[in-house]
Amino acid sequence: MTLRDHVALVTGGSGGIGGALVRRLAAEGLKVAVHYSATREAAEAVARETGGVALQADLAVASAAEELVAAVETSLGPVDVLVANHGRSRRRELDREITAADWDETFAVNTRAPFLLTQAVLGGMRERGFGRILYTSSVAGLTGGVVGPDYAASKAALHGLVHHLAPRVAADGVTVNALAPALIERTAMLPGDPGDLAKMIPVGRLGTPEEIADFAFAVLGNGYLTNHVLPVDGGLHPY
């Protein structure tokens, strides 16, 4: 089943990876809602470029997920493709730098919000017999990473969500997967100097947001692929 003319919601759609995802989906004929939290001008620019709509929501607030989905449905129609790409990361060490409030905030944005967004769109997807759910995770969810324990744990929790949901909705035509990128240029989450980081990667360079978007579209377009966490890291971590 083609994705053309379906409605997609891309959260964090104004950033490096998010913007590339929106552009790729729009180029393939989808109607795309570009979510943003604070970067209004960037989100509106991406929406203008792609013929979509920019919608604001603070996904640290529990009620914002359902409100965002309702706004997309009002503007474009029912959501058939959910790409929960937003995330929050702050470089922090384990020893006393992370408070209980920090931990809760990271999980609220990185894990709870994708779950609540999924809850908001899943019923309609199952009724229509078609849906695509894709979470942007991180290699940190598989290896622990270097950003911080709260970040790594929040991304690992997304993997558990994939594995719980996917087999329960597969027969309804809904696929659930996650991408786990590492060291992608033009993003705010690089944990160091890009030149130094590139030397660590077997392919000899950082990945590009467009490469993540290409792979994401391949995953979204494949109705036989579900229940997987798929690393995209230039060969950095073998699995």
C-alpha positions as CSV (number, residue, x, y, z in Angstrom):
1,M,0.0,0.0,0.0
2,T,1.5,3.3,-1.1
3,L,2.1,6.1,1.5
4,R,1.1,8.8,-1.0
5,D,-1.7,11.1,0.2
6,H,-1.6,9.7,3.7
7,V,-1.2,12.1,6.7
8,A,2.0,12.0,8.7
9,L,2.9,13.6,12.0
10,V,6.6,14.1,12.5
11,T,7.5,15.4,16.0
12,G,10.6,17.4,16.3
13,G,10.2,18.2,12.7
14,S,12.2,21.4,12.6
15,G,15.6,19.9,13.5
16,G,18.3,18.2,11.4
17,I,16.8,14.7,11.3
18,G,13.3,15.9,11.7
19,G,13.5,18.3,8.8
20,A,15.0,15.7,6.6
21,L,12.2,13.3,7.5
22,V,9.5,15.9,6.7
23,R,11.1,16.7,3.4
24,R,11.4,13.1,2.3
25,L,7.8,12.2,3.3
26,A,6.5,15.3,1.5
27,A,8.5,14.5,-1.6
28,E,6.8,11.1,-1.6
29,G,3.4,12.7,-1.6
30,L,2.4,12.6,2.1
31,K,0.7,15.4,3.9
32,V,2.9,16.2,6.8
33,A,2.4,18.0,10.1
34,V,5.6,19.5,11.4
35,H,5.6,19.5,15.2
36,Y,7.8,21.9,17.2
37,S,8.2,22.8,20.8
38,A,10.1,26.2,20.7
39,T,11.6,26.6,17.3
40,R,8.6,28.2,15.6
41,E,10.4,30.0,12.7
42,A,12.3,26.8,11.7
43,A,9.2,24.7,11.8
44,E,7.2,27.1,9.8
45,A,9.9,27.4,7.2
46,V,10.0,23.6,6.8
47,A,6.2,23.5,6.6
48,R,6.1,26.2,3.9
49,E,8.8,24.4,1.9
50,T,6.9,21.1,2.0
51,G,3.3,22.3,1.9
52,G,2.6,21.1,5.4
53,V,1.4,22.6,8.6
54,A,3.5,23.6,11.6
55,L,2.0,22.8,15.0
56,Q,3.4,23.6,18.5
57,A,3.2,21.4,21.5
58,D,5.2,21.0,24.7
59,L,5.4,17.2,24.9
60,A,6.8,17.4,28.4
61,V,3.1,18.0,29.3
62,A,1.1,14.8,29.3
63,S,-2.1,16.4,27.8
64,A,-0.2,17.9,24.9
65,A,0.1,14.6,22.9
66,E,-3.6,14.1,22.5
67,E,-4.1,17.8,21.8
68,L,-1.4,17.7,19.1
69,V,-3.0,14.7,17.4
70,A,-6.4,16.5,17.5
71,A,-4.8,19.6,15.8
72,V,-3.3,17.4,13.1
73,E,-6.7,15.8,12.4
74,T,-8.4,19.1,12.2
75,S,-5.8,20.5,9.8
76,L,-4.9,17.5,7.6
77,G,-7.0,14.5,8.6
78,P,-6.5,11.3,10.5
79,V,-2.9,10.4,11.2
80,D,-1.8,7.3,9.3
81,V,2.0,7.7,9.9
82,L,3.4,8.7,13.2
83,V,7.1,9.5,13.4
84,A,8.0,10.3,17.0
85,N,11.3,11.9,16.3
86,H,11.5,14.5,19.1
87,G,13.8,14.0,22.0
88,R,15.7,15.7,24.8
89,S,19.3,15.2,25.8
90,R,21.6,17.0,28.1
91,R,25.2,15.7,28.7
92,R,25.3,14.8,32.4
93,E,27.2,12.3,34.6
94,L,25.7,9.8,36.9
95,D,27.2,11.1,40.2
96,R,24.8,13.6,41.7
97,E,24.3,15.6,38.5
98,I,20.9,14.1,37.7
99,T,18.1,14.9,40.0
100,A,14.8,13.1,40.2
101,A,13.2,16.0,38.4
102,D,15.8,15.7,35.6
103,W,15.1,12.0,35.3
104,D,11.3,12.5,35.1
105,E,11.6,15.3,32.6
106,T,13.8,13.2,30.2
107,F,11.4,10.3,30.4
108,A,8.3,12.6,30.0
109,V,9.7,13.8,26.7
110,N,11.6,10.8,25.3
111,T,9.4,8.0,26.4
112,R,6.0,9.0,27.8
113,A,5.2,11.4,24.9
114,P,5.8,8.8,22.2
115,F,3.6,6.4,24.1
116,L,0.8,8.9,24.5
117,L,1.0,9.9,20.9
118,T,0.7,6.3,20.0
119,Q,-2.3,5.9,22.2
120,A,-3.9,8.9,20.4
121,V,-3.4,7.6,16.9
122,L,-3.6,3.8,17.3
123,G,-7.3,3.4,17.5
124,G,-7.9,5.1,14.2
125,M,-5.1,3.2,12.5
126,R,-6.6,-0.1,13.6
127,E,-10.1,0.8,12.5
128,R,-8.8,1.9,9.0
129,G,-6.6,-1.2,8.8
130,F,-3.4,0.7,8.1
131,G,-0.8,2.5,10.2
132,R,2.9,3.1,10.5
133,I,4.6,4.0,13.8
134,L,8.3,4.8,13.9
135,Y,10.3,6.0,16.9
136,T,13.6,7.8,16.7
137,S,15.7,6.1,19.4
138,S,19.5,6.1,19.7
139,V,22.4,3.7,19.8
140,A,22.6,4.9,23.4
141,G,19.5,2.8,24.1
142,L,21.5,-0.3,23.0
143,T,25.0,0.5,24.4
144,G,24.4,3.1,27.1
145,G,26.1,5.8,25.1
146,V,27.9,8.8,26.6
147,V,25.1,11.4,27.0
148,G,23.8,10.3,30.3
149,P,22.0,7.5,32.1
150,D,18.6,9.2,31.9
151,Y,18.9,9.6,28.2
152,A,20.1,6.0,27.6
153,A,17.4,4.5,29.8
154,S,14.6,6.6,28.2
155,K,15.7,5.4,24.7
156,A,16.0,1.7,25.9
157,A,12.4,2.0,27.2
158,L,11.2,2.9,23.7
159,H,12.6,-0.4,22.5
160,G,10.4,-2.2,25.1
161,L,7.4,-0.2,23.8
162,V,8.2,-1.4,20.2
163,H,8.4,-5.0,21.3
164,H,5.2,-4.8,23.3
165,L,3.1,-3.0,20.7
166,A,4.2,-4.5,17.4
167,P,2.9,-8.1,17.7
168,R,-0.4,-6.8,19.2
169,V,-1.3,-4.6,16.2
170,A,0.4,-6.3,13.3
171,A,-2.7,-8.2,12.2
172,D,-4.5,-4.8,12.0
173,G,-2.1,-3.5,9.3
174,V,0.0,-1.4,11.7
175,T,3.7,-1.7,11.9
176,V,5.8,-0.5,14.9
177,N,9.6,0.0,14.6
178,A,12.4,2.2,15.9
179,L,15.6,3.6,14.4
180,A,18.7,3.9,16.5
181,P,21.0,6.5,14.9
182,A,24.5,7.4,16.1
183,L,26.6,10.4,15.3
184,I,24.6,12.3,12.7
185,E,25.8,15.7,11.5
186,R,23.7,18.9,11.7
187,T,22.0,17.7,14.9
188,A,22.1,19.2,18.4
189,M,22.9,15.8,20.0
190,L,26.5,15.3,19.0
191,P,28.6,14.4,22.1
192,G,31.8,16.0,21.0
193,D,33.8,17.6,18.2
194,P,32.5,16.3,14.8
195,G,36.0,15.8,13.4
196,D,37.1,13.7,16.4
197,L,33.9,11.7,16.4
198,A,34.2,11.0,12.6
199,K,37.5,9.2,13.3
200,M,35.7,6.7,15.5
201,I,33.3,5.6,12.7
202,P,34.3,2.8,10.4
203,V,32.9,4.6,7.3
204,G,35.1,7.5,8.2
205,R,32.5,10.2,8.5
206,L,29.4,11.3,10.4
207,G,26.0,10.2,9.0
208,T,23.6,12.7,7.4
209,P,20.0,13.5,8.3
210,E,19.1,12.6,4.7
211,E,20.5,9.1,5.2
212,I,18.3,8.6,8.2
213,A,15.3,10.0,6.3
214,D,16.0,7.6,3.4
215,F,16.1,4.6,5.7
216,A,13.1,5.8,7.7
217,F,11.1,6.0,4.5
218,A,12.1,2.4,3.5
219,V,11.0,1.2,6.9
220,L,7.7,3.1,6.7
221,G,7.0,1.8,3.2
222,N,7.5,-1.9,4.1
223,G,4.4,-3.6,5.5
224,Y,6.3,-6.8,6.3
225,L,8.8,-5.1,8.6
226,T,7.7,-4.7,12.2
227,N,8.9,-5.2,15.8
228,H,12.5,-4.1,15.1
229,V,15.0,-1.6,16.5
230,L,17.3,-0.8,13.6
231,P,20.7,0.8,14.2
232,V,22.1,3.4,11.7
233,D,25.6,4.2,12.8
234,G,28.2,3.8,10.1
235,G,29.3,0.4,11.4
236,L,30.3,1.8,14.8
237,H,28.5,-0.9,16.9
238,P,28.0,-4.4,15.6
239,Y,24.9,-6.3,16.6
